[in-house]
Amino acid sequence: MDLHVAVVGASLGGLSVANVLHRLGARVEVFECFGHGFHTRGGALGAVDIQLVREIRGDVNRSGHSRPIKGHGHFYGDLWQYFYEGLPEGMVHFGVDVQEILDPSSDFPQLVIGDGPQKFDLIIGADGGKSTVRKYVTDQLPKYAGYTVWRGLVPMAGIEGPPSGSAT
């Protein structure tokens, strides 16, 4: 496959699509506006389909070895690191602000970043709530759904067993 793909956003969605497209043979570049990865982000995730996660990544890291992933107690940063390690070094570009897309309806849209426009066969927007790419797809903006989440931190010292509470 000789497809050159830009993925805008290096969160879980962006890294997931980058893993799959890379494994299918596409030349993928991921552009993230933040200057570093999200491996230190907390927040527990609910149910995670481990088999799907392994299929997305191909279950091989940069060194060519399989990396185990636990079947319970998933945290955002751990899952992010798992997807990130499945990509070749240098595929994710941190600290890159995507300014606009030129010729978005053409066969070769251009992504305008710091060093000028770059042509791609496909541009995928995975850049979240304050998306730069969204306006090229829809004029609708995200709306607050009325949900509130409370978060608390508990010291782990002295707590035995995994986060699920199960000893096995």
C-alpha positions in Angstrom: 0.0 0.0 0.0 1.5 3.3 -1.1 -0.7 5.6 1.0 0.8 8.6 2.9 -1.4 9.4 5.8 -1.4 12.2 8.4 -3.1 11.6 11.7 -3.7 14.8 13.6 -3.8 14.0 17.3 -1.8 11.5 19.3 -4.3 10.4 21.9 -5.7 6.9 22.1 -7.8 7.3 18.9 -4.9 8.8 16.9 -2.4 6.2 18.0 -4.9 3.4 17.4 -5.5 4.3 13.8 -1.8 4.9 13.2 -1.0 1.4 14.5 -3.5 -0.2 12.2 -2.6 1.8 9.1 1.1 1.3 9.7 0.6 -2.5 10.0 -1.3 -2.4 6.7 1.7 -0.8 5.0 0.8 2.9 4.9 3.3 5.6 5.5 1.9 7.3 8.6 2.9 10.5 10.4 1.1 11.6 13.6 1.1 15.2 14.6 0.4 16.2 18.2 0.3 19.8 19.4 1.5 18.9 23.0 5.2 18.8 23.4 5.3 15.3 25.0 3.5 12.0 25.2 0.5 11.2 27.5 2.1 8.3 29.3 1.9 10.1 32.7 -1.9 10.8 32.4 -4.0 9.2 35.0 -7.6 8.2 35.0 -8.9 4.7 35.1 -10.7 3.4 32.0 -13.7 1.2 32.3 -13.9 -2.1 30.5 -11.2 -2.5 27.9 -11.4 -5.2 25.2 -7.9 -6.7 25.6 -8.2 -8.7 22.4 -9.1 -5.7 20.4 -6.2 -3.7 21.9 -3.8 -6.4 20.9 -5.2 -6.6 17.4 -4.9 -2.8 17.0 -1.3 -2.8 18.0 -0.3 -6.1 16.5 1.1 -6.9 19.9 4.7 -6.2 18.9 6.8 -3.3 20.2 9.7 -1.4 18.6 12.2 -4.1 19.5 10.1 -6.8 17.8 9.0 -8.4 21.0 5.5 -9.0 22.3 4.6 -6.9 25.3 2.1 -8.2 27.8 -0.9 -6.1 28.8 -2.8 -6.9 31.9 -6.4 -7.9 31.8 -7.7 -5.5 34.4 -7.1 -2.1 36.0 -6.3 -0.1 32.9 -5.1 3.5 33.2 -5.1 6.0 30.4 -1.3 6.5 30.4 -0.6 2.8 30.4 -2.8 2.2 27.4 -1.4 5.2 25.6 2.2 3.9 26.2 1.2 0.5 24.9 -0.1 2.0 21.6 2.8 4.4 21.3 5.4 1.6 21.7 3.7 -0.2 18.8 4.8 2.5 16.4 8.2 3.0 14.9 10.3 5.7 16.6 9.9 9.1 15.0 6.4 8.4 13.6 4.8 10.7 16.2 5.8 14.3 16.0 5.2 16.2 19.3 4.9 20.0 19.6 3.5 20.4 16.1 0.7 22.8 15.7 -1.5 22.1 12.7 -2.7 25.4 11.3 -5.0 24.4 8.5 -5.7 22.0 5.6 -5.3 23.3 2.1 -7.4 21.7 -0.7 -9.3 19.4 1.7 -11.5 18.0 -1.1 -8.7 17.2 -3.5 -6.9 13.8 -4.0 -3.9 15.3 -2.2 -4.9 17.5 0.7 -2.1 19.5 2.3 -1.5 19.9 6.0 -0.1 23.3 7.0 2.3 23.0 9.9 5.3 25.0 11.0 7.6 24.3 8.1 4.9 24.8 5.4 2.4 22.6 3.6 2.9 18.9 3.2 0.8 16.7 0.8 -0.9 13.6 2.0 -3.3 11.1 0.4 -5.4 11.1 3.5 -5.7 13.3 6.6 -7.4 11.8 9.7 -8.6 14.2 12.5 -8.2 12.7 15.9 -7.5 15.9 17.7 -10.2 16.0 20.3 -12.7 18.6 21.6 -10.8 21.7 20.4 -10.2 20.2 17.0 -8.5 22.1 14.2 -9.6 19.4 11.6 -13.3 19.3 12.5 -14.3 22.4 10.6 -13.3 20.6 7.3 -15.8 17.8 8.1 -18.7 19.5 9.8 -19.8 22.9 11.1 -21.2 21.4 14.3 -19.5 22.0 17.6 -19.3 19.7 20.6 -22.0 20.4 23.2 -21.9 19.8 26.9 -23.9 16.7 27.6 -24.6 17.4 31.2 -22.3 14.8 32.7 -20.0 15.5 35.7 -17.1 13.3 36.8 -15.6 13.4 40.2 -12.1 12.2 40.6 -10.1 11.3 43.7 -6.6 10.2 44.4 -5.7 7.6 46.9 -2.2 6.7 48.0 -1.3 3.1 46.9 1.1 2.4 49.7 -0.2 -0.4 51.9 -2.9 -1.5 49.4 -2.5 -5.1 48.3 -3.7 -6.6 45.1 -4.6 -5.1 41.7 -7.0 -2.1 41.3 -9.9 -4.5 40.6 -9.7 -5.6 44.2 -9.2 -9.2 43.1 -6.3 -11.1 44.7 -5.9 -13.3 41.6 
